């Protein structure tokens, strides 16, 4: 996950998405909902950085499911902030303000 965060910071979206794809596959196999929540949030950030706020919103919503299931309020709040940013980027300003 941290390698993909570094790749995102450097604008290397292909590497970030590749690493996150592998990470999420392992997390699904192991049923690690924390890693899935974090990985989906990072994929959403990559989508927004590439001008795809609708895709990002979908990924953030998936992330929220996992962070809610495990009761991780910090992760949920972080992802809600990212979801609000995605909504704003998509022009859905009212929905963004309500989050």
C-alpha positions as CSV (number, residue, x, y, z in Angstrom):
1,X,0.0,0.0,0.0
2,X,2.8,2.4,0.8
3,X,4.6,1.8,-2.4
4,X,1.4,2.7,-4.3
5,X,1.1,5.9,-2.1
6,X,4.6,6.8,-3.2
7,X,3.8,6.1,-6.8
8,X,0.7,8.3,-6.6
9,X,2.7,11.1,-5.1
10,X,5.1,10.9,-8.0
11,X,2.3,10.8,-10.6
12,X,3.1,7.2,-11.6
13,X,-0.5,6.1,-11.8
14,X,0.3,2.9,-13.8
15,X,2.6,1.6,-11.1
16,X,0.2,2.6,-8.3
17,X,-2.8,0.9,-10.0
18,X,-0.7,-2.3,-10.7
19,X,0.5,-2.5,-7.1
20,X,-2.9,-1.9,-5.7
21,X,-4.4,-4.5,-8.0
22,X,-2.0,-7.1,-6.6
23,X,-2.6,-5.8,-3.0
24,X,-6.4,-5.9,-3.3
25,X,-6.3,-9.4,-4.8
26,X,-4.3,-10.7,-1.9
27,X,-6.5,-8.8,0.6
28,X,-9.6,-10.4,-1.0
29,X,-8.1,-13.8,-0.7
30,X,-7.2,-13.2,2.9
31,X,-10.5,-11.3,3.6
32,X,-8.5,-8.4,5.0
33,X,-11.1,-5.6,4.9
34,X,-8.7,-3.0,6.3
35,X,-6.3,-3.4,3.4
36,X,-9.3,-3.4,1.0
37,X,-10.6,-0.2,2.4
38,X,-7.2,1.5,2.2
39,X,-6.5,0.1,-1.3
40,X,-9.8,1.2,-2.7
41,X,-9.4,4.6,-1.2
42,X,-6.0,4.9,-2.9
43,X,-7.4,3.7,-6.3
44,X,-10.1,6.4,-5.9
45,X,-7.4,9.0,-5.4
46,X,-5.6,7.8,-8.5
47,X,-8.8,8.1,-10.5
48,X,-9.4,11.7,-9.3
49,X,-5.8,12.6,-10.2
50,X,-6.4,11.3,-13.7
51,X,-9.6,13.3,-14.1
52,X,-12.1,10.5,-13.4
53,X,-14.1,11.8,-10.5
54,X,-17.0,9.5,-11.1
55,X,-14.8,6.4,-11.1
56,X,-13.2,7.8,-7.9
57,X,-16.5,8.2,-6.3
58,X,-17.4,4.6,-6.9
59,X,-14.1,3.4,-5.5
60,X,-14.5,5.6,-2.4
61,X,-18.0,4.2,-1.8
62,X,-16.7,0.7,-2.0
63,X,-13.9,1.6,0.5
64,X,-16.5,3.0,2.9
65,X,-18.3,-0.4,3.0
66,X,-15.2,-2.1,4.3
67,X,-14.2,0.7,6.7
68,X,-17.7,0.7,8.1
69,X,-17.8,-3.1,8.5
70,X,-14.6,-3.0,10.6
71,X,-15.6,0.1,12.5
72,X,-12.7,2.2,11.5
73,X,-13.9,5.7,12.0
74,X,-10.6,7.3,11.0
75,X,-10.6,5.5,7.6
76,X,-14.3,6.2,7.1
77,X,-13.7,9.9,7.7
78,X,-10.7,10.1,5.4
79,X,-12.6,8.4,2.7
80,X,-15.6,10.6,3.1
81,X,-13.3,13.6,2.6
82,X,-12.0,12.1,-0.6
83,X,-15.6,11.3,-1.7
84,X,-16.6,14.9,-1.1
85,X,-13.5,16.0,-3.2
86,X,-14.6,13.6,-6.0
87,X,-18.1,15.0,-6.0
88,X,-16.8,18.6,-6.1
89,X,-14.5,17.6,-9.0
90,X,-17.5,16.1,-10.8
91,X,-19.4,19.4,-10.4
92,X,-21.8,18.0,-7.7
93,X,-21.1,20.8,-5.3
94,X,-24.3,20.5,-3.3
95,X,-23.7,16.8,-2.6
96,X,-20.0,17.6,-1.8
97,X,-21.0,20.2,0.8
98,X,-23.5,17.7,2.5
99,X,-20.7,15.2,3.2
